[in-house]
Amino acid sequence: QVQLVESGGGLVQAGGSLRLSCAASGRTSSSYYMGWFRQAPGKEREFVAGIRWNDGTTDYTDSVKGRFTISKNNAKITVYLQMDSLTPDDTAVYYCATTSRTYRDYSRPNEYAYWGQGTQVTVSS
C-alpha cells in the first residue's frame, strides 16, 4: 500500500501561481511513476503532468506546457507541481497518483493503483 497526501491548493487570481505537493508514504519502493491529474465539475479526470522517480523524466499535457513544472524530492518522497500563469480553465480538483507499472500510457487513470484525496484549485478571473 502507498498513501498519497496532496496539499497546496487554494484560490488564486488569473495569472497567479500555486505549488502543489504530494507526499508519499508506505511501500514507496514500488512506486515507479507519479502523475498529477485534475477533474473539473462535469468533466472527466485528465492527465496534467508526470515524472519518473528513477531518472526524473517528465511528461506534460499540451495545455500546461510552459506554465506548469513537475519536480521531485527523492529524499522526502514528495512530488511537486508548480503552476504559473494560471487561468480559470485550470480550476479543478487536482489529484496525485502513483503506479509501479513501466512502459505504460501514463495519461490513462486506469494505469494508477494509488490516489490521493485531491486538493481544490480555484482560479478567479
C-alpha positions in Angstrom: 0.0 0.0 0.0 1.1 3.5 -0.8 -0.5 6.6 0.8 -0.5 9.9 -1.0 -1.4 13.2 0.5 -1.8 16.4 -1.6 -1.5 19.9 -0.3 -1.1 23.4 -1.6 -4.4 24.1 -3.3 -6.4 27.2 -2.9 -7.9 30.3 -4.5 -5.8 32.5 -6.8 -6.4 35.2 -9.3 -5.8 34.6 -13.0 -2.1 35.0 -13.8 -1.1 33.9 -10.4 0.8 30.8 -9.2 0.4 27.9 -6.8 2.6 25.0 -5.9 1.0 21.6 -5.1 2.8 18.9 -3.1 2.2 15.2 -3.0 3.8 13.3 -0.1 4.1 9.6 -0.4 4.4 7.0 2.4 4.1 3.3 2.9 5.5 0.9 0.3 7.0 3.7 -1.8 9.8 1.5 -3.1 7.2 0.0 -5.5 6.4 3.4 -7.0 7.8 3.9 -10.5 5.9 6.9 -11.8 4.0 9.8 -10.2 1.2 11.6 -12.1 -0.9 14.7 -11.5 -4.4 14.6 -12.7 -7.3 17.1 -12.5 -11.0 16.9 -12.7 -13.3 19.8 -13.2 -17.1 19.6 -12.5 -18.9 17.6 -15.2 -15.6 16.7 -16.9 -13.5 13.5 -17.0 -10.3 13.3 -15.0 -7.4 14.4 -17.2 -3.7 13.9 -17.0 -1.7 17.0 -16.3 1.9 16.0 -15.7 4.0 13.1 -14.6 7.5 12.2 -13.5 9.6 9.0 -13.2 11.3 8.5 -9.8 14.4 6.9 -11.2 15.6 9.4 -13.8 13.3 12.4 -13.5 11.8 12.1 -17.0 8.8 14.3 -17.2 5.6 14.4 -19.2 3.0 17.2 -19.7 -0.3 17.6 -21.3 -0.1 20.3 -24.1 -2.4 22.8 -22.3 0.1 23.2 -19.4 3.4 23.1 -21.2 5.5 26.1 -20.4 3.2 27.0 -17.4 3.4 24.0 -15.1 6.6 22.3 -13.8 6.7 18.9 -12.1 9.6 18.1 -9.9 10.5 15.6 -7.2 12.5 15.2 -4.0 13.5 11.6 -3.6 14.7 12.1 0.0 11.3 13.5 1.0 9.4 11.1 -1.3 7.5 14.1 -2.5 6.4 15.4 -5.9 5.6 19.0 -6.6 3.6 20.7 -9.3 4.5 24.4 -9.8 1.6 26.1 -11.6 2.3 29.5 -13.1 0.2 31.8 -15.3 -3.0 30.2 -14.1 -6.2 30.7 -15.9 -9.9 30.0 -14.9 -9.7 26.9 -17.1 -7.2 25.4 -14.6 -9.9 25.3 -12.0 -10.3 21.7 -10.8 -9.6 19.2 -8.1 -6.0 18.1 -8.5 -5.0 14.6 -7.6 -1.7 12.8 -7.5 -1.4 9.2 -8.3 1.3 6.5 -8.5 1.9 3.3 -10.3 4.5 0.6 -10.3 3.9 -0.2 -13.9 6.6 0.5 -16.5 6.3 1.4 -20.2 2.7 2.5 -20.0 0.5 5.2 -21.3 0.6 7.2 -18.1 -2.1 9.6 -19.3 -4.6 6.9 -18.5 -6.1 7.0 -15.0 -6.6 3.2 -15.1 -2.8 2.7 -15.0 -2.5 4.0 -11.5 -3.1 1.9 -8.4 -3.0 4.6 -5.7 -4.5 8.1 -5.5 -4.5 11.0 -3.1 -7.7 12.6 -1.8 -7.4 15.6 -4.0 -6.9 19.3 -3.5 -9.1 22.1 -4.9 -7.5 24.7 -7.1 -9.8 27.7 -8.0 -8.6 30.4 -10.4 -10.8 33.5 -10.4 -11.0 35.8 -13.5 
